[in-house]
Amino acid sequence: MERLRQGKVLVTNWHVFEPQSVTNGDAAKVVKRGREVLATETIRIGEKNDTRRGTRFLTRETVRQQIGNGLLEVIQGDPEQDDALQVRSRRYVESDTALINRILGRDVGGKQNILVMNDEAHHAYRIKREEPDEEEEEDFGEAEEAEEFFKEATVWVDGLDRIHKLRGINFCVDLSATPYFLGRVGQETNRPFPWVVSDFSLMDAIESGLVKIPQLAIRDTTGAEIPGYFNIWRWILQPGRLTPSERGGKHANPKPEAVLKWAHTPIGMLAGLWEAEREAWATNGEPRPPVFILVCKNTALANVVFDWLATGHCPSGIPPAKIEGFRNTSTEANTIIVHSKVVHETDTGEAKSDEARWMRFTLDTVGKTSWPIDSQGRELYPEGFADLAKKLDRPVHPPGRDVRCIVSVGMLTEGWDCSTVTHIIGLRPFMSQLLCEQVVGRGLRRASYEVGEDGLMREEVAKVFGVPFEVVPFKANPGGVPPPPVKRFHVHALPERAHLEIRFPRVEGYTQACAIASRWIGTTSQPS
């Protein structure tokens, strides 16, 4: 402990590793210091200088100034007439020394031999991005989500490379609940990282009772080999279900109203189970409501689903939701919508509005009935919350306390600490089991860890539609060919610590429980 106290611990976000520009704005005079960065990119002409959907927009006047200053060299297009230009851009960013000094600051100073611990390390690996294509859109849902994923992986690892070059990294420890290659990286896609040392899998966690049991629809009334609600997106897009116009052409980007035309039935079915769960919780004295999550492919679909659930706005030909527990009123926000952009802004500390900051406080307190208190019994608010609540004239209780339904684009934030999610529905394509695991994982934190009189914790479940998660192996491998072996390291306990071994209970088998017109897979023997 004495040696540990001599160390300095710095907790920071990956965003700080991005080299900062040393020019004074987009059109200002070039400051030729630091490190020169050359890139070929497409610039679009817009009404203002900004970046959206992974594309840089500059006004025509800014383009003229940057060409004059030597920041842009036009490769293709006419800067006076065309709306899109292919250019070679030149910018100057802080040197590696300046970047490291900024990140490590006075706390670490000039010290060397650094230990790095990467949390959510499935992002922190070297990844070579191919040209964006249709498959990438299927993976990520929206261009912004794809841009953020590739940028995060690149910035994080490049920053560590610079620290290692100047200060030396003695050792790097990666921590992740999903230690797999997420991006499409050839033969490695969805395979475990080869440097995995110890893996306590989700299957182990389920069998140990440390998390909820995911229950998946594995059979419906049609008798189909793969039930429709197991993968709702594929079920909706099956031939003959949508018109060519509704389907969105050969790229299969269906209109939101077309998706909801079919998805409203499974949403209503799962919401009925949620209503029963809410009544059971209230009867048992649980003050918190269970939480229902809908994960949508893109912003357009999320907006339509939110309006249908929260405000009662029904697109033509679609019946009303009739889920009163999700309806918003002038005094109650039972359903919220969370966009990836808002999460990104608040993660980086660059929230552009008070409402975005309030949404972050709301999201962080879903399932929490009160704030922690100090030794004097005073509530401990997060930094900036009290001032924001006063400014917006809103109550100071946790703003997510009464949220019952979340409509999300993307997968919410990693490490999102909500223990009251009980129902999840996926309205997006799922191209990998890792994506499925991350979405289902939003609902697997237990609501209670109290041990009963029998010495066991009460069984908790999360019911899932539309997320084709195959962690419970109820389907055979059609090819019959096992995956190639993965090199593993082995961790062995020290003999003198053998008496500290922890043993987890194991299940003896899996049973199936029926619910409405679907059958669930899980470890429960009770009817759902």
Secondary structure, DSSP 8 states (H G I E B T S, - for coil): -HHHHTS------GGGGS--B-SSSSSS-----SEEEEEEEEEEE-SS-EEETTEEEE-HHHHHHHHHTTSEEEEES-TTT-SEEEEEEEEEE--HHHHHHHHHHHHHTT--SEEEEEESTTSSS--------HHHHHHHSSHHHHHHHHHHHHHHHHHHHHHHHHT-EEEEEEE-SS-B--S--GGGTT-B-TT------HHHHHHTTSS-EEEEEEE-TT--SS-GGGSHHHHHTSTTSS-HHHHTGGGT---HHHHHHHHHHHHHHHHHHHHHHHHHHHHTT--S--EEEEEESSHHHHHHHHIIIII----TT------GGG---SS---EEEE-HHHHHHHHTT---SHHHHHHHHHHHTTT--S--B-TTS-B---TTHHHHHHHHT--SS-TTTT--EEEEES---TT---S-EEEEEEES---SHHHHHHHHHTT-S-S---B-TTSSB---EEEEES----SS--S--SS---------------GGGGGG----------EEEEETTEEEEES--S--
